[in-house]
């Protein structure tokens, strides 16, 4: 019981915990991206770390966060069409944290994170809704037959895993052929009624994202809102290991949530995502 008491005390400082996890995730992300534009990043990181080491207690400016924001903006400027979606979310989160370091108002930080989550989920749902291949189920149908969706569970079904691997090999072989030959292949379904399942799953994804976006807008700190949001994150991780993006969503949830047990769930999600990112498992 003492261990749970210690954990519960730690969980009362949810914003501090969220900032620590975010800084850890950013450190890993910067390390992954470090080889790009290294000539610009080396002096920036050197001066930033040197300033933080000597002046962190003598200035009100959040040196580390400002350096992080500069690095993220630098990558965004040079690789705008190549950076992942979570790069944009990272920039908005870091910018909100920098503002928080100056105004020290918890309510403003919570509102910024709330609006960010609502915009992200709403934009995601609208993008899917406007995509005919997604709403028809074709996207999920193609991805499932290649084993790119629900991949962690395919290991429990060897026959389905073999079918997915064979489909991938057939597609790769087709790519090697002359496009003018007009040859095609027919994918074999990894399980029965996959086409109907893909269609239903596509619509269910959009509906759930809209519902949770509305719940976050209406009652962002509520227990049920955060429980459903955490369940959505876990569901996405089970469907497709988008570890970086899900880790950031978990940090946002940790900042907003009032319930101690769900805060712990968010921390488990983030640390799990970080573990997968470090081991390069999934889509980081």
N, C-alpha and C positions, 0 to 999 in steps of 0.2 A: 504493500500500500504506500510505503514511503516513496517508492519510485514514481508512482502515479502522482503523488502530491508534488514532487519535484517537477515532473513534466507539466502539471497543471499550472504551477507558478510560472514556469517558462512560457507557457502558452498565453498568459495574460499580456505579454509584451509582443503581440502578434505583428505589429508594424516593424519592430526591431528585427524580429525573426525573418520577416518577409524581405527586408532590405539585405540581410546577411545572405539569404538564399539567392536573391537577385544578383548580388555582387559576385557570388560564387559562380552562378550560371554565366554571367557576363565574362568573368575571367576565363572560363573554359571556352566560351564562344570566341573571344579575342585571340586565344591561343590557336584555335582552329583556323582563324582567318589571318593569322600573323604573317604568313608568307606573302600575302597580297599587299603591295605597296609598302614593303618593309623599309625602304629607304626613307619614307615619310614617317613611318610609325616609330622607328627606333629613337630618333631624337625627341619625339613627342612623349613617348612612354618614359624615356630617361629623365627628361625635365619634370614630367608630372610626378614620377615616383620620388625624385630628389626633393621637389617642393613639398610633397606630402610628408616625407620623412623628417624634414627640418621645421616645417611651418604649420603642421596640421593643428597644433594647439595654440597658434598665434594668429590665426585668421578665421573669420566666420565663413569663408568660401569653401564649399565642398569640393576640394581639389580633385579627388579621385573620380567623383561623379562627372565633373566637368571634362576631365581627360577622356573618360569613357564615352561621353556624348560626342566629343570631337572625333574619336576613332570611328564611332558608328556612322556619323555624318560623312566622314571621309570615304568609308566603304560605300555608303549609299550614293554619293556623288559619282564615284568612278564605276560602280557596278549596279546602277539603278535597275537594269532589266535582268540582273542575275541573282541578286540577294533574295533570300527566302522571305516569306510573308512575316515571319516572326521578327525579322530585322526591323521592319517598320514599327511593330508593336513595342520592341525594345526601346526604340528612340522615344516614343511617346511616354513609356513608363519611366525612363531615365529623366526625361524633361520634367515630369510630374514630381519625381523625387527631388530634383534640384530646386524646384520651386518650394517644395515642402521644407527643405533645409533652410530656406530664407524666412518664409512666413510662419513656420512652426504650427500651422493650423491643421489639426487632424481632420476636421470636417471637409476642408478643401481637398485634401489628398483623397479622402474616401469618395468624394463626388467626382474627381477626375478619373479615378480607377473605375468607378461605376459606369460613367459615360463611355469610357474606353471599351469596357466589356460589352456594353449594349451595342455600340457601333460595330465592333468586331463580329459579334454573333449575327446581328441584323444584316451586315454586308455579306457575310458568309451565306446566310439563307437566301438572300436576294440573288446573289451570284449563281447559286445552284438553281434557283427558280427560273432564271432567265436562260439556263443552259438546257437546250433540248436533249442532247445526249445524256445529261445527268438525269433529268426528270423522266425520261423514257426508260431508265434503268440500264441503258447500254453501257454507261461508264462502269457501274458496279459489276455488270455481267462480264465485261472484258477483264476487269481487274481481278475478280474472283477466279476466273478461269485460268489466270496466270499465277494465282497464289499470292497476289499483292495485297489482298484484303483478307482479314482473319488468318493471316499467315501463322501466328503462334499456335493456333488450334489445329492447323492442318497436320502437324506432326503426330497428332493422336489418331489421324485417319490416313494410314499409309496409301490406300488406294486413291483417295482424293489428291494426296500430295504427288503421287506418280502421274496422275492425269494432268495436274497443273504444270509439272516439270516437262511433260511431253508437249503440252500446248506451247510453253515458252520456247522449247527447242524448235518446234514447227514454225513459230513466228520469226525466230532468229534466222532460220533457214530461208524463209520467204524473203526476208530483207536482203539476203545475198543475191537473189535472182534479179535479172533484168526487169525493170518495171514495165517495159514494153511487151513482155511475154504474157501479161494479163492473167497470170496464174493466181489462184486464191486457195485458202484452206478453210476448213470448218473446225472450229474449236469444239472439243468434247467437254460437256458440262461436268464440273467437279462433284456435283450432287444433283439429285432430281429436282425438277421444277425451279431451276436456278433463274430462269428468265422472269417468272412471276415473283420470285423472292426479291430479285434485284429491283424490280419496279416498286414493290411495296416498301422495301428498305430505303429507297431513294426519297420517296414522299415522306416516310416516317422521319428521316433525318432532318428534312426541311421544317416539318411541323414542330419537332422537338426544339430545334434551334430558335424558332420564332417564340415558342412558349417560354423558354428560359430567358430569352432577351427581354420579353415583357415582364417576367417575374423580377429580373434584376433591375429593371427600370422602376417597377412599382414598389418592391420591398427588397432592396439589395442585401440587407443584413439579416433577413429572416432565416430561420433554421431550415425550413423546407426548400426555400429558394437555393440555398447553398448545398443542401443535400442533393437536390436534382442536378445542380451545376457540377458538383463533384462526380456524380454518377455519369453525367455526359462526358466528362474528361476521361474517366476510366473506360467508358464505352468506346471512345475514339481511339484510345491506346490499344484496346483489344482488337479494334477493327484495323487500324493502321498505326504503326508506331511513329507518330509525329511527336517525338519526344521533346524537342525544343519548344514547339508551340504550346504543347500541353503543360510543360513545366511552367511557362509564363502565365498561362491561365490559372494554374494552381496557386502561384504566388499572388495573383490578383484576388483570387478567392480568399486566401489567407488574410489579406489586408482587410477585406470587407466583413468577414464572418465573425459572428458573436459567440457561436457555440464552440466550446472547448474541444469536444470530440470531433467535430467536423474540421476544426483547425488542425487537429492532429492528422486527420485523413488527408488534408491538403498537403501537409508537410511530407507525409509518406509518398504522395503522388510526385511531389517535386524532387525529393531525394531519389526516388525510383527512376524518374526521368533523367536526373543528373548521372546516375550510375550507368544508364543505358547510353547516354551521350559520351561519357568518358571511354566506355568500352566499344564505341562506334557501332552500337547495335540499334538499328532502326534508322529513322530519318531525322538527323540532328540539325 
